[in-house]
Amino acid sequence: MSEQAAFTWPVRVYWEDTDAGGIVFYANYLKFFERARTEWLRHLGIGQQALRDEVGGMFVVSETQVQYHRPARLDDLLLVTARVRDAGRASLTIEQRAFLQPAQADLPPLLLCEGTIRIGWVDARHLRPQRIPAQVLAALQAPR
């Protein structure tokens, strides 16, 4: 798969995302990553519900690896990225990062969290692995 720019999706930190210490609860980064992946697929013209209804398959998460660098806090604006690192016939490894949007436009975003998410394609009815539909792989590999 060719090197492609990462898709970026903004995510605001709300009260519900924070823990008693006022920082983002570590597991919520997985939610932020999920939102960015969903919006990325939608941006590529891949509606997950439509795929399930029309093709009978869906993506499921099979593995995650996450590394935390710095905390995010209430009201922070995050920039969450997604891009394909590896594509196989039945699974994808997605590289994702969460950055803090800087208050000043001339400053670079600050890396808060990064990880990889492996998603597999399964038959929605029986949850058995299947090949990712050709049109989905083509959309993922098309230059943007």
N, C-alpha and C positions, 0 to 999 in steps of 0.2 A: 504494500500500500504506500502510495507516495506521501511525503510530508505535507500536511495541510495545516493552515492556520486554525487555531482553536476557536470554536464557537464560544461566545461570552454572553452570559445572562445575569442581569442585576438581581440581587436578593437583599431585601431590607431585613434587619434583625429586629424581631418583635419580642415583647415580654415572654410570650410562650416558648421562645427559643432559648431563653436563658435559665441558668440554674440559680441556686440560692446565693451564689457568689457574684451574680450579676454578669456572668460571662456565658457565651454560647455553650450549652451542654454538648459534650463531645459527639454524641450520636446524631445530633441534629445536622452535622455536616453531611451525613449520608442523605438526609432529606434534601438539603440544598443541592447536592450532586444529582439526586433523582430529578429534581425540578429542572435543572440545567439540561440533563440528558433528554427529558421529555420535550422541552422547548426546542432543543437542537434537532431532534427527529421531526418535530412539527415544522421547523424552518426548512428542512429538507423535503417536505411534502409527505412525510411518513406519519400518518395518524395511527397511533397504537390501537385504538378501539376499532378503527376501520379495518386494519390488518386482521385483527381477531375475528371480526364479523365476515370479512370477505375472503380471507386466506385460511382462517382457522388456526392461526398460530400467534404466539406472543413471545416477548422477551422476558426472561426471569434472571434475577441476579444469582450467580452461583459462587462468587468469591469477591471479597473486598480486601484491600490493603490500604490503610490510611496512616499518614504521618502528620502530627500536629506540631506547628512551629510557634504560633502566637495566638492568643485568644481574640475573639471578636466580642463586642459588647452591644448592649441595647442601642438601637437606632443606627448602628453602623450600616453603611451600604457596602455590600460585598459584590465582587465580580466573580462569578463562578464559571469556569471553563470546562469544555468537553471536546475531546478529539479522539479519533480511533488510533490506538497504538498498534494493535494487531487485529487482523480479520482472518477467521478461519471459515470453514464451511458451515459450522453450526454455532459458532460463538464469536464474540468480539471482546477485546480488551480495550476499555475506554480509560484514557488518562484524564484526570480531573484535578483542578486546582481551585482554591478559594482565596481571593485577594481582598484586602481592604482597599476600597476606593479612597485615594488621598483627598484631604480637604482642599488642597491646592492643586490646580491643574498641571503645574509644572513638576510635580513630584511623581515618582513611579508608584504603582500599586505595591502594597506590602503583602508578601506571601504568608498566609495564615495556616493553610492546610493543603495537603496534596495526597493523591492516592490513585489507585487503579481499581476499576470495577470490571469484573468479567461477567458478561451477560450471555446467556445461551438462548437459542431459539427452540421452542417446544410446541408440540401440538397442544392447543388450548384445552382440548377435551380430555386427553389422557396424560398430559404433561410429560410426554416422551420426547426426547431430543429429535430434531429434524434439521434439515439444511435450511439456512436462511434463504428466503426467497430472492431470486436473482434481481428483481427490481429494487429490493432494499439494499443489497450490496452495491448495485450500480449507483444508487443515490448517495450512498456513503463515500463512494470513490470519485464521484464527479467533482471537478474543480469548482470552487466557489470563490 
